[in-house]
Amino acid sequence: MKKFTVLLISILCFGEINWQIEIVDSVDYYSATDEDFRWCSVALDPNDVPHIIYYKANNLIHAVHCDTGWQKEIVESGLSYYRFSLVIDKNNNPHLSYYRRDDNLNKFYLCYAHRNSASWLIDVFDSLSYWPFWYGAYTSLAIDTIGQPGIAYVSWNLTDSIAYIKYAHRNYTNWDTSVVEYDSTHTGITDWNPSLKSNSKNTPIIAFNQLYPPTGYYDTVKIAYFDDSLNCWFVSPAIYWPPDGQPSLSLQLDNQDHPCIALCRSGTLAYAWWNGSAWQIQPTQIGIGDYGAVINLDLDSLNNPHIAFQGDFLTPFPGYCYYQHNHWYEYVPFDDSLHPRGGISFALDRDGNPHIAYTCDYWNGSVNILALKYAKGNFVGIEENTAGYRIHDAGLRMQIFPNISYGVLNIQCNLKNKGDGEIEIYDATGTKRKSIKLANRQTGYHKEVLNLDGLASGIYFMVLKQNEEKVSKKFLLIK
């Protein structure tokens, strides 16, 4: 397995990002099919271990990062598989949605797979009369708080030539399927690119694109949610004027369950969010084209958006950007040429570090190689460490509130041992700015109030130390 690190230029706040890049799988370029590594999906388990789903040589493959590299297993084989959406639940079990195509029977299916302790179990919950082989036919999977999957997807009915946005939810053993929306006034592909999330009340929320022909209507990003009391979907427009060309969009929910969407608007990457009363939209000024562009959004603990993206066919490299202090910071993270039919997928870990899976091709000195790669970015500075929250009550732990502070922080900490400890505050460059000595303290919980006078607005890290152990937590100071 080939490993190397790329060090990029400095930016404000976090400074540099170190990228650790690994080859997950590869094949001789001229031996590969058009569909090898074309789609991939990365997700992180509760311990921030990356899992990746991808396609290679008629195999649907699940790869998990381990000490020796990537441990791989076949989920299903013998057919063609597309448009993966992967989620790891709180019990460390992977869940997957995807399309399956059987050329021999000329059949097309929507599938769900999950892994128990012994093997992968697969459900087929819908069939299609036509293969939706266009760039907007995505599946999107979410797991609710009781561990049950919901899936948003596109289905094209060949009889009436209408594209439907559908939603399927499994109630332990049975699947309930409903139509979210379809456009009966137009034929062809009009609704596409669903992105699904389940909020804290287990309400499914779906964002999707709706395309209209140039007859005075606008293309529209729509938002849909299911009302349990009325047993129906409510759909409303959110943003007008997304372009045609079927670029994807990506939905996340902030810490108040408000929807946030990354999308392409007039060939430019944009970010939109619901502020509680109206939609706000902000362009990033990053051009990505439109036809076939792939966009992945995630939010860090302070609700700052991070976006990984693959532009249209003319875009040579994968991209990554994030928003902080009223500014978008953009990276071209890797000196790798994207495969024009390749895929990209992205997730943030608990420390706010990006994990990206992407497809590229390169010359290894003797042959051209098509590869699926995995990159983890580490912001230079102090990393937020939340591992201490999961250890037993006798462990070293710390909580701070509010994590968006206007001058004062309340600290609750648990000391593992009797004796001295220390609380330190570092800025985003790793410079220590304040400290509190915890002298001769008993084992157990302690409370402190820290005044942040003398510190400017910005991102900071609070670190609790005792002996050789430490835990840290990130917070935002606004003045």
Phi, psi and omega in degrees: 000128183273129178231141173201165183237136177248127178255124186257177183291163181283146170228175181289161171074284184272349183078238185260164170240129170266128179253123173259120189240134180228150172273120178279315180200159181205166179205151174304129186306318185278352175263348184283152171273169179296342186258352178298128178059016184291327176232145177210160177216128179249142176214155181249137178277179183300342177261013180066023173278128182283140171240142179227133172254135178205172181245137175205123172052054179063024176237134170265117194241139174249123179242136179237134179287136178219180185298330183263003180137237181235120176271126188238147174214153180271125176280314180204153182214165173099348182232194177249144188223141190216159166054066186277146171225120188242136175223138175253124183279178185292344176265012177072023179261129178281143176232143189216137169241150182190164170267145175237137178238128177247102183293327182295321180263356185053048181239150182225136189224153167260130187232153173230135178227143172218155183252130170261196184291343185251320188197176173274136177246135188237131173247137170254114189245357176200153176234154184243146177273354178208140179285120182279064186273066171225170191290343182268000184271087181254156162250151180218124188248140173221148178250129181278182187289346176258012173086013182261140184275147167234145184224128171257140184201170179253135175230129179251119179274115184293332182295312181253001177057036179248135175269129181253141163268121182240161177224132177237136179230133179264125176258076181067295182240340185246150176256130172253125183242135179224156175269122178282310178197151168212157184252101183281351182273350180226148173259164182092196186272109181241328180246130184202173175059053177289143174227125192245140167220153176248126184277185186293343177260013180066025173275124177285135178234130184232130169253141179204164177266146170232125184260132172242148175288165185285074181235031180099348178271163175255148164293150189219138163269128181245156177235135182230145173217155182260130178261110182295322184293325179262353177055050179203164177269139171249126184236133179216152177289142178248309183224134176264163174069033163291155184280168168279190183095357173058046169291155180281172167225168184217130183251138168223161176248134179281187186286358171250014181068018175279138181285143175228139188226131167260134187209172174254130181226112182055043177079006182239138176294134181223162180228131180231149180211152176267122184266010181107341179222337182203160176277136174245145180224141184222120175286148177269348186068019178256116180280130179231009186068203177215315189293112177080007179296143182242132186230134178229124182247141167216159180242138176277186186293344178257013179068019173285133180282140172236134185227127168255143187208153171237121183285193182290189188296341181271357182276120187276337188229153171289157182230160178210137177213161174211161185248132178199139178053047176062031181213142174265130177250127185245141173237146157256093198294329192227142177273057180237141177275122177294140170287133185299338177252018185276182182234169176212144179212155194207146173206151174261142174272184184293337178271002181080017179268139183278144173236123187231131170250137183205161180255135179216168171228149184203166178261122183266010181108340179225325180218161172283137183240133168260126189225148166261122182243157177233132180232131172246128177259136176240118176292132177289136184133204179271125178272139174290130182239110181256008182299330182297340182286345186258358180274169185292171190299338181278359185275173177281120183217159179208142171229144175229147177203144355283154179279352165248102190255148176249017175145342181226140176237137171262133184238130170240124181226152178243120179267133184284326185232155172289139179136208185267151172216181181206141172247128182234149175242128178243146171277181188289347176271355181094009179272129179287130184246331179210159175206152176231126176276131175252090188270132171052053182266150176280158173298140176122199188274145176219151179240141177222150172240125185244124175274132186259025176303141178093351178257138178278165176300143179156185178272134178225163177234129176259130185239125174260125182236141169208123185057236182261004182257154176204151170228154182220159181215139181269145174213162179247129176255126179240126178233000000 
